[in-house]
Amino acid sequence: MFAFADVCPHRGMPMRHGLFDGETLQCCYHGWTFGAADGRCTSIPALSAQQPLDPSRFRLRAYPCREVQGNIWVFMSEARDPDPAELPEVPRLQGFDGAAPQVTAVMRFPCNADLATIGFIDPAHPAFIHTSRWWRSKKARLREKEKHFEPVGLGFRVRPHKLNGAGGNPYRLLGRNVEIELRIELPGLRLEQITGDRYSAAVLAASTPIDADTTDVHYCVYWTVPWMAPMKPFARWMTRDFLRQDYEVAVKLREGGAPTVPPLFVGDADAQIMWFFRLAKEWQNSRAEGRPFVNPLREQALRWRS
Ligand SMILES: [Fe+2]
């Protein structure tokens, strides 16, 4: 497996337009070829035999990558050739090693990755945005919530808690005593684990920045319920429907153009968003100062209505 910047170092042609034979990549423009193992140039067809030049001085920019639970994770380091020992751990869903998602959905959002990620962690918007007949109706009353948070890895988690409230919640398919654990981690990840006494499920959401104003949002749904296989098309539709509701928020926010006032973060309901920005700042500071990341958050209970 490999991950290279999609740019030929010769004239900047995106390498995706070239050829890949399983071992070498060839640029479509002038036929430069690069080894897939290290990205080094192995041949420059236009060079005359009278001009000996070592093509291996040219290289595709490589990024560390690895496959975990059916997803390919790429570490988009600013430093060339980062020390593998310094790479952050790829977060894992418990109980799904060797598994791949049952359902995935990807949608291209017209916003930066931070804004897309806020969509995962903002507890106050679902009551107004994620209203569907199959999930919760617009008439559902807001309820008081109190949840306990603690720092973990590159983020924070809600301590595992029992599912309560509406009987129609699809998580009830997992059995009795359903417990939920939620983790938010840099750079833009939300991992939700739902465990019942019979089965378990998990949802991984990730923001992948494409450029400054474009983000691919991925949803990957895992479950261990054997009889759910025929319901995959419905689960896929549900996942896309959920994602589409957040996508429409991003489209409407963009309609407003660049905000003329800074966003307000009010009360515990917005605390997790502030934490996310604090974590991101600490990550940047730790890189700039060449020191390990120190999680700036403390254990804390938050209260809100949703
Ligand atoms: Fe949302």
Residues whose N, C-alpha, C, O or C-beta is under 5 A from the ligand:
A	BS01	LIG	G119 D246
